[in-house]
């Protein structure tokens, strides 16, 4: 099988692959190829990532509204996430295991995507692996690269 390799423009791009050819093996969805791609930019305003490591088992939550423009005028959904600290005894980088849900409330792609990630304290970037979705995002898989500068930017590379 040919495996799709997608490269992200690290900041400010939302790449959504549509019309991908897929096959199923043992109930798991496998991506064979994807040729139809579009780009969209999403921004979020919220507190900066914390620079303090969580204790083992400690939980932090966050909800960030998502906008389609840099003026934060047109809201298209929200990013909901919670992270569980690993503790510096287990992970000297102060790692956190995070679960994210992206809720889209607009147009033909209304629905949700979910994913998991590991965040190292003090980092300004995090990669979230998309593990599924509902509605217009059913069977979603791929990656979301989240970068924090003065606001959040989310770069999606998603296949259906």
C-alpha positions in Angstrom: 0.0 0.0 0.0 1.1 3.5 -0.8 1.2 5.7 2.4 0.3 9.3 2.3 3.0 11.7 3.5 1.7 15.2 4.2 4.0 18.1 5.0 2.6 21.1 6.9 3.5 24.7 6.4 4.4 24.9 10.1 2.3 28.0 10.9 -1.1 29.1 9.9 -2.4 26.6 7.5 -5.3 24.3 7.8 -5.0 21.6 5.1 -8.0 19.3 4.7 -7.8 16.4 2.4 -11.1 15.5 0.7 -12.0 12.5 -1.5 -9.2 10.3 -0.2 -9.2 6.7 -1.4 -9.3 4.3 1.5 -9.4 0.7 2.3 -10.4 -1.2 5.5 -8.4 -4.0 7.0 -9.5 -5.7 10.2 -11.9 -2.8 10.9 -9.1 -0.2 10.8 -9.2 2.6 8.2 -6.0 2.8 6.1 -5.3 5.8 3.9 -4.1 4.9 0.4 -3.9 8.2 -1.4 -5.4 11.7 -1.3 -5.4 14.2 -4.1 -8.0 16.9 -3.3 -6.6 19.4 -0.7 -7.8 22.8 0.5 -6.1 25.3 2.9 -7.8 27.3 5.7 -6.4 29.2 8.6 -7.8 29.1 12.1 -6.8 31.3 15.1 -7.7 31.1 18.8 -7.4 33.5 21.7 -6.6 32.1 25.1 -4.1 32.0 27.9 -0.5 31.2 27.0 0.7 27.7 27.7 1.8 27.3 31.3 5.6 27.1 32.0 5.0 25.1 35.2 5.1 21.3 35.2 2.0 19.5 36.5 2.4 17.0 39.3 1.7 13.4 38.3 -2.0 13.0 37.8 -2.8 16.7 38.1 -5.3 17.9 35.4 -5.6 21.2 33.5 -8.4 22.1 31.1 -8.8 24.8 28.5 -11.4 26.0 26.0 -10.3 28.2 23.1 -12.8 29.8 20.6 -11.6 29.2 17.0 -11.8 32.0 14.4 -11.3 32.0 10.6 -9.5 35.4 10.6 -6.8 37.2 12.5 -9.1 39.9 13.8 -11.0 37.1 15.7 -14.3 38.4 14.2 -15.7 35.2 12.6 -16.0 32.3 15.1 -16.2 28.9 13.5 -16.0 26.6 16.5 -13.9 25.9 19.6 -10.9 23.8 20.8 -11.6 22.0 24.1 -8.7 20.1 25.7 -7.6 18.6 29.0 -4.1 17.5 30.0 -2.9 15.1 32.7 0.6 15.7 34.1 3.2 13.0 34.1 5.2 14.6 36.8 8.9 15.5 36.6 9.9 12.2 38.3 8.5 10.3 35.3 9.3 12.9 32.6 12.0 15.5 33.3 10.5 17.7 30.5 7.3 18.1 32.5 5.2 16.3 29.9 1.5 16.2 29.8 -0.8 13.8 27.9 -3.6 15.7 26.4 -6.9 14.9 24.8 -8.5 17.5 22.4 -11.9 18.0 20.8 -12.4 20.4 18.0 -16.0 21.5 17.6 -17.0 23.1 14.3 -20.3 24.9 14.1 -20.2 26.3 10.6 -21.2 25.1 7.1 -21.0 21.6 5.6 -18.1 20.6 7.9 -20.2 21.0 11.1 -19.2 18.3 13.6 -16.3 17.3 15.8 -12.7 16.0 15.5 -10.8 14.5 18.4 -7.2 13.8 19.0 -4.4 13.1 21.5 -0.9 14.6 22.1 2.0 15.0 24.5 2.9 18.6 25.5 6.3 19.4 27.1 6.1 22.4 29.5 7.5 25.6 28.1 7.0 24.6 24.5 5.3 26.9 22.1 4.2 24.1 19.7 2.3 20.9 20.1 1.3 18.2 17.6 -2.1 16.6 18.1 -2.8 13.3 16.3 -6.4 13.3 15.0 -8.1 10.0 15.9 -11.6 10.5 14.6 -14.6 12.7 14.1 -18.3 13.1 13.7 -20.7 14.8 11.3 -18.7 16.6 8.5 -15.5 15.2 10.1 -16.5 11.5 10.2 -13.6 9.2 9.8 -11.1 12.0 10.2 -7.4 11.2 10.7 -4.3 13.2 10.5 -2.5 15.9 12.5 -3.0 19.3 14.0 0.0 21.4 14.8 -0.8 24.1 17.4 1.5 27.1 17.7 1.3 29.8 20.3 2.7 33.3 19.5 0.5 36.1 20.8 -2.5 34.0 19.8 -2.9 30.4 18.9 -2.7 29.2 15.3 -3.8 25.7 14.4 -2.5 24.0 11.3 -4.6 21.0 10.3 -3.6 18.2 8.0 -6.7 15.9 7.9 -7.9 13.1 5.7 -11.4 11.5 5.5 
